[in-house]
């Protein structure tokens, strides 16, 4: 946790860790309502792996009569508006890590949630952080349900306090590791019903698929394949197909996109990086015949949109987000160089230069990626 203003942090910490007790007292004087809140403030990939359960919860026997709200991350606000608003009464958005040094913002959001009089709060994220634990507690809902969690996102000294905020904490079975399966287990436990789906899905109505989409960045720089290798990969692709090639991504991919455009022949690729909204990015992936990317939200979008994909995969969260289980029809073809230190939660044991990726990424050769890409190349366009 990178805190720059310790005084502001102390005030926010008081609001998130101490004020829930007072809000719980006040809750005895408010009416009970059939209202449910999801707290899901992770990145876009996490949302794609979660969003199908919004509809399932809304249609469930247990909560079909409830008004359902969501507290989410602003990065995927437009996805909620485009695909999920019919199942939600209201949506609120915050970057929870930004609340640690913004006590007034944290208090205003907490008060808004408290005044909504939620009966149930569901926080399905396995990796909890104490900001969202605190917000869940500040709702003073009758039922607050989450996972027992690990310490990847929350320090033990904070978790020992926020565990007490939950009225029910689910223990993840040892055999449930893949993130989508974790979400399914959570909602099966909460809804008391079996859920048949085994992968995310999103309906765009786009068909047929054409072209090759390439996202040359990652959520964090050190988790991404080198841009020089992406350049050589694109040159190989150009030798084997006349299908259009699209560069896609957001602000984090601008530098890589500029490098590729500067080193490729003019007109050989189309650069959509930082030129699309998130719903438009989803449509671009859905309309492509192949996606090539690092382990990012784009891979999960491709699975949900049934677009074939190649995922260049490191070891930090190996098997939690990728590879997908074998029974998923459109799971990504993953390329990796498995090291003994895999499953490290990106707490790398190796010292690397700031400009170099982690060894589990940089060790993946161009030849190894090309061997996976070549069989999936779409047929030449007319």
ABEGO torsion letter per residue (X at the ends): XBBABAAAAAAAAAAAAAAAAAAAAAAAABBBBBBBBBBBABBAAAAAAAAAAAAAAAABAAAAABBBBBBBBAAAAAAAAAAAAAABABBBBBBAAAAAABAAAAAAAAAAAAAAGBABBBBABABBBAAAAAAAAAAGBABBBBBAEBAAABBAAAAAAAAAABABBBBBBAABABAAAAAAAAAAAAAGBBBABABBBBBAGBOBBBEBBBBABBABAAABBBAAAAAAAAAAAAAABABBBBBBEBAAAAAAAAAAAAABBBGABBBABGABBAAAAAAAAAABABBBBBBBAAAAAAAAAGBBBBBBBBAAABGAAOBBBAABAABBBBBBBBBAABGAGGBBABBBBAABBBAAAAABBAAAAAAAAAAABBBBBX
